[in-house]
Amino acid sequence: MNFIQRTALLERMHHLIRLNATGSPKQFAHTMGISESSLYELLKIAKELGADIEFCNTRDSYIYKLPVELQFGYTLI
């Protein structure tokens, strides 16, 4: 998986987490079209980038403990 593909997956993951619509890790991986091990690797990357993510049993979804935004790309200055 190259950088662009991984970035796209991180953006999709971020969107689903913000909606509290991930479901279990197995469901989340299926929705993302990746394996569970790939999902855990993406979650690890997101955490390394500063996202405080945890699984909420009450919502049956991954959530951000604090509000965050994810931004990739260049901005004109």
PDB file of N, CA, C and O in Angstrom, chain B, residues numbered from 101:
ATOM      1  N   MET B 101       0.853  -1.170   0.000  1.00  0.00           N
ATOM      2  CA  MET B 101       0.000   0.000   0.000  1.00  0.00           C
ATOM      3  C   MET B 101       0.902   1.237   0.000  1.00  0.00           C
ATOM      4  O   MET B 101       1.783   1.372   0.849  1.00  0.00           O
ATOM      5  N   ASN B 102       0.673   2.130  -0.955  1.00  0.00           N
ATOM      6  CA  ASN B 102       1.515   3.318  -1.024  1.00  0.00           C
ATOM      7  C   ASN B 102       0.968   4.439  -0.131  1.00  0.00           C
ATOM      8  O   ASN B 102      -0.088   4.304   0.487  1.00  0.00           O
ATOM      9  N   PHE B 103       1.700   5.524  -0.083  1.00  0.00           N
ATOM     10  CA  PHE B 103       1.354   6.640   0.799  1.00  0.00           C
ATOM     11  C   PHE B 103      -0.020   7.219   0.469  1.00  0.00           C
ATOM     12  O   PHE B 103      -0.801   7.504   1.377  1.00  0.00           O
ATOM     13  N   ILE B 104      -0.324   7.393  -0.805  1.00  0.00           N
ATOM     14  CA  ILE B 104      -1.610   7.974  -1.215  1.00  0.00           C
ATOM     15  C   ILE B 104      -2.768   7.059  -0.802  1.00  0.00           C
ATOM     16  O   ILE B 104      -3.786   7.538  -0.303  1.00  0.00           O
ATOM     17  N   GLN B 105      -2.618   5.770  -1.005  1.00  0.00           N
ATOM     18  CA  GLN B 105      -3.661   4.823  -0.610  1.00  0.00           C
ATOM     19  C   GLN B 105      -3.858   4.826   0.907  1.00  0.00           C
ATOM     20  O   GLN B 105      -4.987   4.819   1.397  1.00  0.00           O
ATOM     21  N   ARG B 106      -2.764   4.835   1.628  1.00  0.00           N
ATOM     22  CA  ARG B 106      -2.842   4.841   3.095  1.00  0.00           C
ATOM     23  C   ARG B 106      -3.484   6.140   3.585  1.00  0.00           C
ATOM     24  O   ARG B 106      -4.274   6.121   4.529  1.00  0.00           O
ATOM     25  N   THR B 107      -3.154   7.251   2.959  1.00  0.00           N
ATOM     26  CA  THR B 107      -3.747   8.535   3.325  1.00  0.00           C
ATOM     27  C   THR B 107      -5.254   8.518   3.095  1.00  0.00           C
ATOM     28  O   THR B 107      -6.018   9.002   3.930  1.00  0.00           O
ATOM     29  N   ALA B 108      -5.678   7.965   1.969  1.00  0.00           N
ATOM     30  CA  ALA B 108      -7.107   7.867   1.666  1.00  0.00           C
ATOM     31  C   ALA B 108      -7.824   7.011   2.710  1.00  0.00           C
ATOM     32  O   ALA B 108      -8.929   7.345   3.137  1.00  0.00           O
ATOM     33  N   LEU B 109      -7.201   5.918   3.118  1.00  0.00           N
ATOM     34  CA  LEU B 109      -7.798   5.065   4.149  1.00  0.00           C
ATOM     35  C   LEU B 109      -7.870   5.787   5.491  1.00  0.00           C
ATOM     36  O   LEU B 109      -8.861   5.655   6.209  1.00  0.00           O
ATOM     37  N   LEU B 110      -6.841   6.541   5.835  1.00  0.00           N
ATOM     38  CA  LEU B 110      -6.864   7.311   7.080  1.00  0.00           C
ATOM     39  C   LEU B 110      -7.988   8.351   7.056  1.00  0.00           C
ATOM     40  O   LEU B 110      -8.655   8.570   8.067  1.00  0.00           O
ATOM     41  N   GLU B 111      -8.192   8.981   5.917  1.00  0.00           N
ATOM     42  CA  GLU B 111      -9.265   9.966   5.798  1.00  0.00           C
ATOM     43  C   GLU B 111     -10.635   9.307   5.934  1.00  0.00           C
ATOM     44  O   GLU B 111     -11.522   9.849   6.593  1.00  0.00           O
ATOM     45  N   ARG B 112     -10.811   8.145   5.315  1.00  0.00           N
ATOM     46  CA  ARG B 112     -12.086   7.420   5.425  1.00  0.00           C
ATOM     47  C   ARG B 112     -12.309   6.948   6.857  1.00  0.00           C
ATOM     48  O   ARG B 112     -13.419   7.048   7.380  1.00  0.00           O
ATOM     49  N   MET B 113     -11.266   6.439   7.485  1.00  0.00           N
ATOM     50  CA  MET B 113     -11.349   6.002   8.876  1.00  0.00           C
ATOM     51  C   MET B 113     -11.752   7.171   9.764  1.00  0.00           C
ATOM     52  O   MET B 113     -12.620   7.027  10.625  1.00  0.00           O
ATOM     53  N   HIS B 114     -11.127   8.324   9.560  1.00  0.00           N
ATOM     54  CA  HIS B 114     -11.444   9.519  10.337  1.00  0.00           C
ATOM     55  C   HIS B 114     -12.923   9.879  10.194  1.00  0.00           C
ATOM     56  O   HIS B 114     -13.590  10.189  11.182  1.00  0.00           O
ATOM     57  N   HIS B 115     -13.425   9.838   8.974  1.00  0.00           N
ATOM     58  CA  HIS B 115     -14.831  10.161   8.726  1.00  0.00           C
ATOM     59  C   HIS B 115     -15.761   9.220   9.498  1.00  0.00           C
ATOM     60  O   HIS B 115     -16.706   9.672  10.146  1.00  0.00           O
ATOM     61  N   LEU B 116     -15.497   7.932   9.430  1.00  0.00           N
ATOM     62  CA  LEU B 116     -16.348   6.951  10.119  1.00  0.00           C
ATOM     63  C   LEU B 116     -16.263   7.084  11.629  1.00  0.00           C
ATOM     64  O   LEU B 116     -17.270   6.934  12.321  1.00  0.00           O
ATOM     65  N   ILE B 117     -15.081   7.362  12.146  1.00  0.00           N
ATOM     66  CA  ILE B 117     -14.940   7.543  13.594  1.00  0.00           C
ATOM     67  C   ILE B 117     -15.716   8.782  14.029  1.00  0.00           C
ATOM     68  O   ILE B 117     -16.406   8.748  15.048  1.00  0.00           O
ATOM     69  N   ARG B 118     -15.617   9.861  13.282  1.00  0.00           N
ATOM     70  CA  ARG B 118     -16.355  11.079  13.639  1.00  0.00           C
ATOM     71  C   ARG B 118     -17.861  10.845  13.655  1.00  0.00           C
ATOM     72  O   ARG B 118     -18.576  11.485  14.425  1.00  0.00           O
ATOM     73  N   LEU B 119     -18.349   9.936  12.814  1.00  0.00           N
ATOM     74  CA  LEU B 119     -19.781   9.619  12.772  1.00  0.00           C
ATOM     75  C   LEU B 119     -20.189   8.584  13.818  1.00  0.00           C
ATOM     76  O   LEU B 119     -21.369   8.252  13.935  1.00  0.00           O
ATOM     77  N   ASN B 120     -19.208   8.066  14.588  1.00  0.00           N
ATOM     78  CA  ASN B 120     -19.466   6.961  15.526  1.00  0.00           C
ATOM     79  C   ASN B 120     -20.120   5.797  14.792  1.00  0.00           C
ATOM     80  O   ASN B 120     -21.080   5.203  15.283  1.00  0.00           O
ATOM     81  N   ALA B 121     -19.595   5.475  13.614  1.00  0.00           N
ATOM     82  CA  ALA B 121     -20.215   4.481  12.743  1.00  0.00           C
ATOM     83  C   ALA B 121     -19.243   3.385  12.337  1.00  0.00           C
ATOM     84  O   ALA B 121     -19.296   2.899  11.207  1.00  0.00           O
ATOM     85  N   THR B 122     -18.351   2.986  13.249  1.00  0.00           N
ATOM     86  CA  THR B 122     -17.365   1.983  12.851  1.00  0.00           C
ATOM     87  C   THR B 122     -17.820   0.565  13.130  1.00  0.00           C
ATOM     88  O   THR B 122     -17.454  -0.352  12.394  1.00  0.00           O
ATOM     89  N   GLY B 123     -18.604   0.361  14.167  1.00  0.00           N
ATOM     90  CA  GLY B 123     -18.938  -0.991  14.591  1.00  0.00           C
ATOM     91  C   GLY B 123     -17.718  -1.646  15.215  1.00  0.00           C
ATOM     92  O   GLY B 123     -16.750  -0.970  15.565  1.00  0.00           O
ATOM     93  N   SER B 124     -17.769  -2.939  15.350  1.00  0.00           N
ATOM     94  CA  SER B 124     -16.665  -3.701  15.949  1.00  0.00           C
ATOM     95  C   SER B 124     -15.443  -3.621  15.043  1.00  0.00           C
ATOM     96  O   SER B 124     -15.560  -3.219  13.885  1.00  0.00           O
ATOM     97  N   PRO B 125     -14.274  -3.999  15.552  1.00  0.00           N
ATOM     98  CA  PRO B 125     -13.092  -4.008  14.682  1.00  0.00           C
ATOM     99  C   PRO B 125     -13.297  -4.842  13.417  1.00  0.00           C
ATOM    100  O   PRO B 125     -12.861  -4.447  12.335  1.00  0.00           O
ATOM    101  N   LYS B 126     -13.951  -5.977  13.548  1.00  0.00           N
ATOM    102  CA  LYS B 126     -14.198  -6.828  12.383  1.00  0.00           C
ATOM    103  C   LYS B 126     -15.104  -6.113  11.377  1.00  0.00           C
ATOM    104  O   LYS B 126     -14.836  -6.131  10.175  1.00  0.00           O
ATOM    105  N   GLN B 127     -16.182  -5.483  11.873  1.00  0.00           N
ATOM    106  CA  GLN B 127     -17.095  -4.747  10.996  1.00  0.00           C
ATOM    107  C   GLN B 127     -16.393  -3.545  10.360  1.00  0.00           C
ATOM    108  O   GLN B 127     -16.573  -3.260   9.176  1.00  0.00           O
ATOM    109  N   PHE B 128     -15.597  -2.852  11.158  1.00  0.00           N
ATOM    110  CA  PHE B 128     -14.881  -1.675  10.694  1.00  0.00           C
ATOM    111  C   PHE B 128     -13.924  -2.050   9.562  1.00  0.00           C
ATOM    112  O   PHE B 128     -13.877  -1.378   8.531  1.00  0.00           O
ATOM    113  N   ALA B 129     -13.168  -3.120   9.760  1.00  0.00           N
ATOM    114  CA  ALA B 129     -12.232  -3.573   8.731  1.00  0.00           C
ATOM    115  C   ALA B 129     -12.989  -3.939   7.452  1.00  0.00           C
ATOM    116  O   ALA B 129     -12.556  -3.603   6.350  1.00  0.00           O
ATOM    117  N   HIS B 130     -14.115  -4.624   7.605  1.00  0.00           N
ATOM    118  CA  HIS B 130     -14.922  -5.004   6.442  1.00  0.00           C
ATOM    119  C   HIS B 130     -15.425  -3.764   5.704  1.00  0.00           C
ATOM    120  O   HIS B 130     -15.349  -3.695   4.477  1.00  0.00           O
ATOM    121  N   THR B 131     -15.938  -2.789   6.450  1.00  0.00           N
ATOM    122  CA  THR B 131     -16.422  -1.543   5.847  1.00  0.00           C
ATOM    123  C   THR B 131     -15.313  -0.824   5.097  1.00  0.00           C
ATOM    124  O   THR B 131     -15.539  -0.256   4.028  1.00  0.00           O
ATOM    125  N   MET B 132     -14.112  -0.853   5.664  1.00  0.00           N
ATOM    126  CA  MET B 132     -12.970  -0.188   5.052  1.00  0.00           C
ATOM    127  C   MET B 132     -12.394  -0.990   3.881  1.00  0.00           C
ATOM    128  O   MET B 132     -11.623  -0.458   3.082  1.00  0.00           O
ATOM    129  N   GLY B 133     -12.767  -2.265   3.781  1.00  0.00           N
ATOM    130  CA  GLY B 133     -12.258  -3.117   2.713  1.00  0.00           C
ATOM    131  C   GLY B 133     -10.828  -3.575   2.946  1.00  0.00           C
ATOM    132  O   GLY B 133     -10.068  -3.790   2.002  1.00  0.00           O
ATOM    133  N   ILE B 134     -10.468  -3.721   4.233  1.00  0.00           N
ATOM    134  CA  ILE B 134      -9.111  -4.136   4.604  1.00  0.00           C
ATOM    135  C   ILE B 134      -9.194  -5.237   5.654  1.00  0.00           C
ATOM    136  O   ILE B 134     -10.265  -5.504   6.199  1.00  0.00           O
ATOM    137  N   SER B 135      -8.069  -5.867   5.932  1.00  0.00           N
ATOM    138  CA  SER B 135      -8.031  -6.897   6.966  1.00  0.00           C
ATOM    139  C   SER B 135      -8.015  -6.238   8.347  1.00  0.00           C
ATOM    140  O   SER B 135      -7.720  -5.050   8.474  1.00  0.00           O
ATOM    141  N   GLU B 136      -8.332  -7.015   9.365  1.00  0.00           N
ATOM    142  CA  GLU B 136      -8.281  -6.491  10.734  1.00  0.00           C
ATOM    143  C   GLU B 136      -6.864  -6.055  11.097  1.00  0.00           C
ATOM    144  O   GLU B 136      -6.677  -5.041  11.768  1.00  0.00           O
ATOM    145  N   SER B 137      -5.874  -6.817  10.657  1.00  0.00           N
ATOM    146  CA  SER B 137      -4.493  -6.429  10.976  1.00  0.00           C
ATOM    147  C   SER B 137      -4.129  -5.100  10.309  1.00  0.00           C
ATOM    148  O   SER B 137      -3.401  -4.296  10.890  1.00  0.00           O
ATOM    149  N   SER B 138      -4.631  -4.868   9.099  1.00  0.00           N
ATOM    150  CA  SER B 138      -4.395  -3.581   8.434  1.00  0.00           C
ATOM    151  C   SER B 138      -5.123  -2.454   9.171  1.00  0.00           C
ATOM    152  O   SER B 138      -4.613  -1.338   9.273  1.00  0.00           O
ATOM    153  N   LEU B 139      -6.313  -2.757   9.679  1.00  0.00           N
ATOM    154  CA  LEU B 139      -7.050  -1.766  10.467  1.00  0.00           C
ATOM    155  C   LEU B 139      -6.249  -1.365  11.703  1.00  0.00           C
ATOM    156  O   LEU B 139      -6.115  -0.180  12.008  1.00  0.00           O
ATOM    157  N   TYR B 140      -5.717  -2.362  12.411  1.00  0.00           N
ATOM    158  CA  TYR B 140      -4.943  -2.064  13.614  1.00  0.00           C
ATOM    159  C   TYR B 140      -3.687  -1.258  13.275  1.00  0.00           C
ATOM    160  O   TYR B 140      -3.257  -0.417  14.064  1.00  0.00           O
ATOM    161  N   GLU B 141      -3.111  -1.512  12.121  1.00  0.00           N
ATOM    162  CA  GLU B 141      -1.942  -0.736  11.690  1.00  0.00           C
ATOM    163  C   GLU B 141      -2.348   0.718  11.413  1.00  0.00           C
ATOM    164  O   GLU B 141      -1.622   1.641  11.782  1.00  0.00           O
ATOM    165  N   LEU B 142      -3.493   0.925  10.769  1.00  0.00           N
ATOM    166  CA  LEU B 142      -3.970   2.292  10.525  1.00  0.00           C
ATOM    167  C   LEU B 142      -4.293   3.007  11.833  1.00  0.00           C
ATOM    168  O   LEU B 142      -3.990   4.190  11.987  1.00  0.00           O
ATOM    169  N   LEU B 143      -4.903   2.298  12.768  1.00  0.00           N
ATOM    170  CA  LEU B 143      -5.193   2.903  14.079  1.00  0.00           C
ATOM    171  C   LEU B 143      -3.897   3.306  14.780  1.00  0.00           C
ATOM    172  O   LEU B 143      -3.824   4.358  15.415  1.00  0.00           O
ATOM    173  N   LYS B 144      -2.890   2.467  14.658  1.00  0.00           N
ATOM    174  CA  LYS B 144      -1.588   2.785  15.242  1.00  0.00           C
ATOM    175  C   LYS B 144      -1.007   4.046  14.612  1.00  0.00           C
ATOM    176  O   LYS B 144      -0.484   4.909  15.317  1.00  0.00           O
ATOM    177  N   ILE B 145      -1.096   4.156  13.294  1.00  0.00           N
ATOM    178  CA  ILE B 145      -0.587   5.338  12.593  1.00  0.00           C
ATOM    179  C   ILE B 145      -1.350   6.581  13.048  1.00  0.00           C
ATOM    180  O   ILE B 145      -0.748   7.620  13.317  1.00  0.00           O
ATOM    181  N   ALA B 146      -2.674   6.470  13.132  1.00  0.00           N
ATOM    182  CA  ALA B 146      -3.486   7.610  13.563  1.00  0.00           C
ATOM    183  C   ALA B 146      -3.080   8.057  14.966  1.00  0.00           C
ATOM    184  O   ALA B 146      -3.000   9.254  15.242  1.00  0.00           O
ATOM    185  N   LYS B 147      -2.827   7.107  15.834  1.00  0.00           N
ATOM    186  CA  LYS B 147      -2.404   7.445  17.198  1.00  0.00           C
ATOM    187  C   LYS B 147      -1.027   8.102  17.195  1.00  0.00           C
ATOM    188  O   LYS B 147      -0.777   9.028  17.966  1.00  0.00           O
ATOM    189  N   GLU B 148      -0.143   7.627  16.335  1.00  0.00           N
ATOM    190  CA  GLU B 148       1.189   8.233  16.222  1.00  0.00           C
ATOM    191  C   GLU B 148       1.103   9.663  15.685  1.00  0.00           C
ATOM    192  O   GLU B 148       1.958  10.497  15.983  1.00  0.00           O
ATOM    193  N   LEU B 149       0.068   9.939  14.894  1.00  0.00           N
ATOM    194  CA  LEU B 149      -0.146  11.284  14.358  1.00  0.00           C
ATOM    195  C   LEU B 149      -0.851  12.200  15.362  1.00  0.00           C
ATOM    196  O   LEU B 149      -1.035  13.388  15.096  1.00  0.00           O
ATOM    197  N   GLY B 150      -1.243  11.650  16.514  1.00  0.00           N
ATOM    198  CA  GLY B 150      -1.810  12.475  17.575  1.00  0.00           C
ATOM    199  C   GLY B 150      -3.274  12.251  17.899  1.00  0.00           C
ATOM    200  O   GLY B 150      -3.816  12.936  18.767  1.00  0.00           O
ATOM    201  N   ALA B 151      -3.929  11.318  17.234  1.00  0.00           N
ATOM    202  CA  ALA B 151      -5.334  11.045  17.522  1.00  0.00           C
ATOM    203  C   ALA B 151      -5.453  10.166  18.759  1.00  0.00           C
ATOM    204  O   ALA B 151      -4.786   9.136  18.859  1.00  0.00           O
ATOM    205  N   ASP B 152      -6.290  10.567  19.690  1.00  0.00           N
ATOM    206  CA  ASP B 152      -6.539   9.787  20.904  1.00  0.00           C
ATOM    207  C   ASP B 152      -7.802   8.964  20.663  1.00  0.00           C
ATOM    208  O   ASP B 152      -8.914   9.416  20.939  1.00  0.00           O
ATOM    209  N   ILE B 153      -7.615   7.755  20.147  1.00  0.00           N
ATOM    210  CA  ILE B 153      -8.720   6.881  19.726  1.00  0.00           C
ATOM    211  C   ILE B 153      -8.879   5.744  20.722  1.00  0.00           C
ATOM    212  O   ILE B 153      -7.903   5.177  21.213  1.00  0.00           O
ATOM    213  N   GLU B 154     -10.160   5.424  21.008  1.00  0.00           N
ATOM    214  CA  GLU B 154     -10.442   4.246  21.826  1.00  0.00           C
ATOM    215  C   GLU B 154     -11.734   3.608  21.329  1.00  0.00           C
ATOM    216  O   GLU B 154     -12.521   4.236  20.621  1.00  0.00           O
ATOM    217  N   PHE B 155     -11.938   2.348  21.712  1.00  0.00           N
ATOM    218  CA  PHE B 155     -13.184   1.671  21.359  1.00  0.00           C
ATOM    219  C   PHE B 155     -14.177   1.882  22.490  1.00  0.00           C
ATOM    220  O   PHE B 155     -13.858   1.642  23.655  1.00  0.00           O
ATOM    221  N   CYS B 156     -15.381   2.332  22.151  1.00  0.00           N
ATOM    222  CA  CYS B 156     -16.442   2.563  23.126  1.00  0.00           C
ATOM    223  C   CYS B 156     -17.446   1.413  23.024  1.00  0.00           C
ATOM    224  O   CYS B 156     -18.128   1.266  22.010  1.00  0.00           O
ATOM    225  N   ASN B 157     -17.530   0.605  24.076  1.00  0.00           N
ATOM    226  CA  ASN B 157     -18.464  -0.524  24.076  1.00  0.00           C
ATOM    227  C   ASN B 157     -19.916  -0.069  24.051  1.00  0.00           C
ATOM    228  O   ASN B 157     -20.765  -0.741  23.464  1.00  0.00           O
ATOM    229  N   THR B 158     -20.211   1.063  24.681  1.00  0.00           N
ATOM    230  CA  THR B 158     -21.576   1.576  24.712  1.00  0.00           C
ATOM    231  C   THR B 158     -22.059   1.929  23.314  1.00  0.00           C
ATOM    232  O   THR B 158     -23.191   1.611  22.950  1.00  0.00           O
ATOM    233  N   ARG B 159     -21.213   2.581  22.531  1.00  0.00           N
ATOM    234  CA  ARG B 159     -21.574   2.994  21.170  1.00  0.00           C
ATOM    235  C   ARG B 159     -21.239   1.933  20.137  1.00  0.00           C
ATOM    236  O   ARG B 159     -21.640   2.047  18.978  1.00  0.00           O
ATOM    237  N   ASP B 160     -20.512   0.909  20.540  1.00  0.00           N
ATOM    238  CA  ASP B 160     -20.017  -0.133  19.629  1.00  0.00           C
ATOM    239  C   ASP B 160     -19.312   0.521  18.440  1.00  0.00           C
ATOM    240  O   ASP B 160     -19.582   0.213  17.279  1.00  0.00           O
ATOM    241  N   SER B 161     -18.393   1.438  18.776  1.00  0.00           N
ATOM    242  CA  SER B 161     -17.691   2.190  17.748  1.00  0.00           C
ATOM    243  C   SER B 161     -16.387   2.730  18.320  1.00  0.00           C
ATOM    244  O   SER B 161     -16.259   2.950  19.524  1.00  0.00           O
ATOM    245  N   TYR B 162     -15.430   2.937  17.430  1.00  0.00           N
ATOM    246  CA  TYR B 162     -14.244   3.684  17.835  1.00  0.00           C
ATOM    247  C   TYR B 162     -14.645   5.150  17.956  1.00  0.00           C
ATOM    248  O   TYR B 162     -15.487   5.635  17.200  1.00  0.00           O
ATOM    249  N   ILE B 163     -14.043   5.843  18.900  1.00  0.00           N
ATOM    250  CA  ILE B 163     -14.327   7.259  19.103  1.00  0.00           C
ATOM    251  C   ILE B 163     -13.020   8.004  19.349  1.00  0.00           C
ATOM    252  O   ILE B 163     -12.001   7.418  19.717  1.00  0.00           O
ATOM    253  N   TYR B 164     -13.085   9.303  19.134  1.00  0.00           N
ATOM    254  CA  TYR B 164     -11.990  10.170  19.536  1.00  0.00           C
ATOM    255  C   TYR B 164     -12.290  10.642  20.951  1.00  0.00           C
ATOM    256  O   TYR B 164     -13.400  11.092  21.235  1.00  0.00           O
ATOM    257  N   LYS B 165     -11.307  10.541  21.838  1.00  0.00           N
ATOM    258  CA  LYS B 165     -11.496  11.018  23.208  1.00  0.00           C
ATOM    259  C   LYS B 165     -11.541  12.543  23.250  1.00  0.00           C
ATOM    260  O   LYS B 165     -12.189  13.125  24.120  1.00  0.00           O
ATOM    261  N   LEU B 166     -10.857  13.184  22.317  1.00  0.00           N
ATOM    262  CA  LEU B 166     -10.870  14.636  22.173  1.00  0.00           C
ATOM    263  C   LEU B 166     -11.120  14.960  20.708  1.00  0.00           C
ATOM    264  O   LEU B 166     -10.699  14.197  19.839  1.00  0.00           O
ATOM    265  N   PRO B 167     -11.798  16.079  20.403  1.00  0.00           N
ATOM    266  CA  PRO B 167     -12.052  16.429  19.003  1.00  0.00           C
ATOM    267  C   PRO B 167     -10.744  16.667  18.243  1.00  0.00           C
ATOM    268  O   PRO B 167      -9.836  17.335  18.739  1.00  0.00           O
ATOM    269  N   VAL B 168     -10.666  16.119  17.050  1.00  0.00           N
ATOM    270  CA  VAL B 168      -9.480  16.293  16.198  1.00  0.00           C
ATOM    271  C   VAL B 168      -9.908  16.499  14.758  1.00  0.00           C
ATOM    272  O   VAL B 168     -11.023  16.151  14.370  1.00  0.00           O
ATOM    273  N   GLU B 169      -9.014  17.065  13.979  1.00  0.00           N
ATOM    274  CA  GLU B 169      -9.183  17.180  12.538  1.00  0.00           C
ATOM    275  C   GLU B 169      -7.987  16.497  11.889  1.00  0.00           C
ATOM    276  O   GLU B 169      -6.882  16.504  12.432  1.00  0.00           O
ATOM    277  N   LEU B 170      -8.216  15.916  10.737  1.00  0.00           N
ATOM    278  CA  LEU B 170      -7.160  15.266   9.976  1.00  0.00           C
ATOM    279  C   LEU B 170      -6.989  16.034   8.685  1.00  0.00           C
ATOM    280  O   LEU B 170      -7.955  16.238   7.949  1.00  0.00           O
ATOM    281  N   GLN B 171      -5.761  16.467   8.400  1.00  0.00           N
ATOM    282  CA  GLN B 171      -5.508  17.229   7.182  1.00  0.00           C
ATOM    283  C   GLN B 171      -4.217  16.741   6.543  1.00  0.00           C
ATOM    284  O   GLN B 171      -3.171  16.676   7.189  1.00  0.00           O
ATOM    285  N   PHE B 172      -4.308  16.398   5.260  1.00  0.00           N
ATOM    286  CA  PHE B 172      -3.147  16.035   4.469  1.00  0.00           C
ATOM    287  C   PHE B 172      -3.119  16.933   3.252  1.00  0.00           C
ATOM    288  O   PHE B 172      -4.169  17.368   2.779  1.00  0.00           O
ATOM    289  N   GLY B 173      -1.963  17.211   2.751  1.00  0.00           N
ATOM    290  CA  GLY B 173      -1.855  17.979   1.523  1.00  0.00           C
ATOM    291  C   GLY B 173      -1.120  19.293   1.741  1.00  0.00           C
ATOM    292  O   GLY B 173      -0.676  19.623   2.841  1.00  0.00           O
ATOM    293  N   TYR B 174      -1.017  20.010   0.660  1.00  0.00           N
ATOM    294  CA  TYR B 174      -0.324  21.291   0.661  1.00  0.00           C
ATOM    295  C   TYR B 174      -1.344  22.416   0.684  1.00  0.00           C
ATOM    296  O   TYR B 174      -2.447  22.287   0.153  1.00  0.00           O
ATOM    297  N   THR B 175      -0.961  23.513   1.303  1.00  0.00           N
ATOM    298  CA  THR B 175      -1.781  24.716   1.340  1.00  0.00           C
ATOM    299  C   THR B 175      -0.955  25.867   0.807  1.00  0.00           C
ATOM    300  O   THR B 175       0.209  26.028   1.172  1.00  0.00           O
ATOM    301  N   LEU B 176      -1.558  26.667  -0.056  1.00  0.00           N
ATOM    302  CA  LEU B 176      -0.864  27.849  -0.571  1.00  0.00           C
ATOM    303  C   LEU B 176      -0.635  28.857   0.542  1.00  0.00           C
ATOM    304  O   LEU B 176      -1.505  29.073   1.387  1.00  0.00           O
ATOM    305  N   ILE B 177       0.529  29.467   0.538  1.00  0.00           N
ATOM    306  CA  ILE B 177       0.824  30.502   1.536  1.00  0.00           C
ATOM    307  C   ILE B 177       1.187  31.806   0.853  1.00  0.00           C
ATOM    308  O   ILE B 177       1.468  32.798   1.527  1.00  0.00           O
TER     309      ILE B 177
END
